[in-house]
Amino acid sequence: MMTRTFLAGVLLLGATGAFAQQAAAPAAPPPPLGFFVTSTGVGKGADLGGLAGADAHCQKLAASAGAGNRSWRAYLSTQASGGQPAVNARDRIGKGPWANAKGAIVANSVAHLHGDTVELGQLGSNLHRTTALTEKGNPIKGVGETPNEHDVITGSRPDGTAYADAADHTCRNYTSSGEGSVRVGHSDRTNRGATGGNVSWNSTHDSRGCSQENLVSTGGAGYFYCFAAD
C-alpha cells in the first residue's frame, strides 16, 4: 500500500510536469497587420491623388512595416461625379477581421466596424484612442495633446457610405487642395470634452477646407485609415 508521503510526491511530480508542459507551449502568433492610420499624409491636404493615390500610399506605408504582401485600401468614400457612380468606403476594405500593429483586433467584420452587430462583447468597433495606431504602432495625437491630429479623412457617413447630397464632402473626390471640404472622423472618438453631439471614428464633422493648412486648423494632418482587403 502506498504511503501518504509517496502518494503526495507522485501528485506533486505530476503537477510539476503538467505545469512545465504548459509553460513550454509556444504562444500563438499575433494576427497580421490589417489596419492602421497613416503615419503621414500625402502632403497636399485632402488631394490624395484620388482613390488610386490614397491606395498607393496605404500600400507604400504597409510595405515599410513589412505588410506589403497584402492588398491595402484607403477607407474613403467618393461622391457621384462626371457620370461616375459613388463609391462606399465600407465596400472596398474586404471582410475582416483587422488587427492593428500591436495585434489588437479593431473589428471582426464590416458590420462590426460600423456598429451593425454586437461582436467582441460590444456594439460597434474596437477602434478608439488606444487602438487607432499607425503602421509603426504609434498612437495618433488627440484631444489634450499638441498638436491635435485626430481628424482622419473618410468622406463618409457613419455607416461607411457616400454622401448623396449636393455638398462637397470629399474635396472633389480627393483631387482638390483648394476649394471644397472633406468629412473626417475622430480617431480618438473624443470631442474636446464637449458633451452630446456626434463623436465618430469615421464621420464627425467637415473640414474648413481642403488645403493642408485647413486640415491642420480643424485638428488634422491629412491622415486616413488603411485596411487590408484580403
Helices and strands as residue ranges (DSSP letters): H 4-24, E 35-37, H 50-64, E 72-74, G 89-91, E 98-99, E 105-107, H 110-113, E 118-119, E 122-123, E 151-153, H 171-174, E 183-186, E 205-206, H 212-217, E 220-228
